């Protein structure tokens, strides 16, 4: 087995650890006529009905796990997940919708979710299953704005290079359920959100745009972000006007920390990137590698971060063979017309960096970057893995790495060198894993 094969095996094993089945079992149970949830114990006689709602790329798998644990205690439920991520369920309805740009199905999912919440009373419990992707999958359109205008805005935001915290700050202020506003529809019921984090720092207010979390951001912040990325002149007029009205206080702000509507709401992170990174390290050690974990989450430009990982591998002075592992979520400002995603762009940029080395025979470094959700950008790949053999293919096929990189066409380049990793939907989402193996 080559280092490339081992790197892919490490990635796949780390993803297994953060799948919902195990994460849900650790945080949800029925024992001796008591509901155990997120560290809390609640007698089954202390509430009337239990409802399950949720959204995200892991929502269907979380719903399946919830049904397995709660069985007939569930009164009703509905979750929304990405197209192709649905799973068969018994009591909880699953709706599929588009991601990362929302569609009509996402709007219908919100309508049906709010319709279900109309049945909820203060004597009930609502379990909210949240994972990355919910910001787009749960789509609601403010008054005076159309879905195409929301779609255009989200598309421009994603392409601008803005970080996930910035993107979701804008999303929260173009919604009636994000930024803690979903709790307003829960009719004073006890709300328990079980959350799989896909954002750096596990910021509850940013994950899925925090539908059940107090929102410290403001319309002014959203306006500043749109201005910072020069989006205000190109966005639909209705979007600009809506944000401006919010900034002026004409539109009600999202509920802030300390708001009494959250007094019966518990938010618990049950899975995150760190769990996946540590799982990869344990598996690497079992394979005979020394391990070096980069402690900070990687959140910068994909190409720049790729150069840093290559430099870390080239300059590593510790015991070998070593597997350098890091996690996070890079950004890419889309200017080319090619096909790819941030992980594929990261790997191609790393390959470009390795290609500048004069004597390539001295180095046999393997680089991998993959999204734990199984999809990287609008492609069927989750990421890619390259090594010295890839550089040999580049020479044999006479491929110009820089041309593909500048056109942001990593997918087609990596496809030609058999470097893509394709897992299909993993039913989880804890950002990305990157690693370098130095023999």
Secondary structure, DSSP 8 states (H G I E B T S, - for coil): --HHHHHHHHHHHHHHHTSHHHHHHTTEEEETTEEEETTEEEEGGG-S-EEEEEESTTHHHHHHHHHHHHGGG--EEEEEEETT-----SSEEEEEE-SSS--HHHHHHHHHHHHHHTT--TTSEEEEEEETTHHHHS----TT--HHHHHHHHHHHHHTT--HHHHHHHHHTT-SSTTTGGGGGSTT-EEEEEEE--SGGG-TTTGGG-TTS-----HHHHHHHHHHTT-TTTS-HHHHHHHHHHHTTSS-----TT-GGGTTEEEEEEE-HHHHHHHHHHHHHHTT-EEEE--S-B-SBHHHHHHHHHHHHHT--SSSSEEEEEEE--B----S-S---HHHHHHHHHHHHHTT-S-GGG---EEEEEETTS--SSSS--EEEE-HHHHHHHHHHT--HHHHHHTT-HHHHHHHTT-EE-----S----EEEEEEE-
